[in-house]
Amino acid sequence: MANFLFWCIPTKDMATAVLGGTFNFIHGGHRSLFEEAFRFDKVLIGLTTDEFVRKRKIYPQLPFERRRKQLTAFLQRIGKGKEWSIFPLNDEFGAAVENEGIDAIIVSEETAPIAKEINRRRKRRKMKELGVIVLPIVYGEDYKRISCARVYEKTIDEEGKRLKPIRILIGSRNPEKAKGAREGAVKVFGKNAEVKIVPVRSGVSEQPFGEETIRGAVNRARDAFEKGCDYGMGFESGIFKFKGRFFDILWCAICDEEGMTLGNSMGFEVGRGIVSEMKKGKTLSDVSYDIFGIKNIGKKKGAIYYLSRGKLERRSMVEQAFMCAMIPRMTRTR
C-alpha cells in the first residue's frame, strides 16, 4: 500500500478515479500514482496535449501520439482486469471539473494544489467534491526527486538510479574538510560521488560563537550550490556554551534546489582559558599554535587531534556532521 498523506478507501460509491500528466517518461513516481489508481474500478487518465505542453515545459517533449502509445503499453501491463481510458488534457483541470461520474483524484504532493482548485470549482458548480489522494514525492538513489526532466538529462533512469556522478561542492579552502566529506559521501552515495572544494565567503567572523556558526555553514553551502552542483555544502566550527561550559562543535549545511538541511558533529569541551583568548579575537587555531606550536592546525588534523592525544581527528567531525545533515534527506520517502 502506498504511503499516503491523505487518502480515501474506494467503495461502491467511489469507483472512478482520475489523474493526469505529461508522461514523457514513465518513472517511479508515476508508477506509484497508477498503482494507487488501480485500486479503483475505473481510471481516467488525462494526457497533456502538445499545445498545453509547449506552454509549460522547458525541455523537448515527445509528441502526443507517441506518449499515448507508450502510456497505453504501460497501462496494459500494470492495469490488467481494470477499466481505464486516456483523454486529451488541454489545461490543468480537464474532465475533473465537469464529470459527475468521477469520485476521486490522485495527485502527488507537488500537484496537490490543483486538486484543491478542482474541488473549489466543482463546489461552485454545486457538484460533489472529489476524494483527494495525495501521494508523497518519490526520490531516487541520490535522495533527489525523480522527475522527467532529470530522466531527459540522463542524470537518472526512470527508477531513480543515478547515471552521472553526484557532484558535491564544499565551500571551503580546507582540504581536511574535503577528506572528511569524501569519506561520508562514500558511505551515503557509494563511489559515485565527486567531492571538490571551492572558495566562498562565510559571512561571519573568523572565530564564530553560537548560532553565528550555523549561519556561516549555511552561507557557505548556499554559495557553493550556486556554482553548479547537485549538493552545495558548508562546514563551520564554533564555540557553544552549555551549562556554563564551552564546547567546540562543527556544523554542516547542505543545500540543493529543494532547500537546506543541517547536522552537527560530536563536540569537545574547550577550557575557559582557551575561550578567554578566543574572545579577544584569536581563533582556536591561533590558540592551538600557542599551545602546540603547530601552524594552521585547522587545515591539518585539527586541534581535537592534539587535545585528544591523537585519538580523534578533525575529518571525523566533518564526516559526522555531513552524515547528520544528510539524515533528513535519507529518511524521505523513496
Sequence and secondary structure as in RCSB ss.txt:
>XXXX:A:sequence
MANFLFWCIPTKDMATAVLGGTFNFIHGGHRSLFEEAFRFDKVLIGLTTDEFVRKRKIYPQLPFERRRKQLTAFL
QRIGKGKEWSIFPLNDEFGAAVENEGIDAIIVSEETAPIAKEINRRRKRRKMKELGVIVLPIVYGEDYKRISCAR
VYEKTIDEEGKRLKPIRILIGSRNPEKAKGAREGAVKVFGKNAEVKIVPVRSGVSEQPFGEETIRGAVNRARDAF
EKGCDYGMGFESGIFKFKGRFFDILWCAICDEEGMTLGNSMGFEVGRGIVSEMKKGKTLSDVSYDIFGIKNIGKK
KGAIYYLSRGKLERRSMVEQAFMCAMIPRMTRTR
>XXXX:A:secstr
    SB     TT  EEEEEE  SS  HHHHHHHHHHTTSSEEEEEEE HHHHHHH SS    HHHHHHHHHHHH
HHH TT EEEEEEE SSSGGGGT TT  EEEEETTTHHHHHHHHHHHHHTT    EEEEE   B TTSSB  HHH
HHTTSB TT  B S EEEEEE S HHHHHHHHHHHHHHHTT EEEEEE     S SS BTHHHHHHHHHHHHHHH
TTT SEEEEEEEEEEEETTEEEEEEEEEEEETTEEEEEEEEEEEE HHHHHHHTTT  HHHHHHHHH  TTGGGT
T HHHHHTTTS  HHHHHHHHHHHHHHHHHTS  
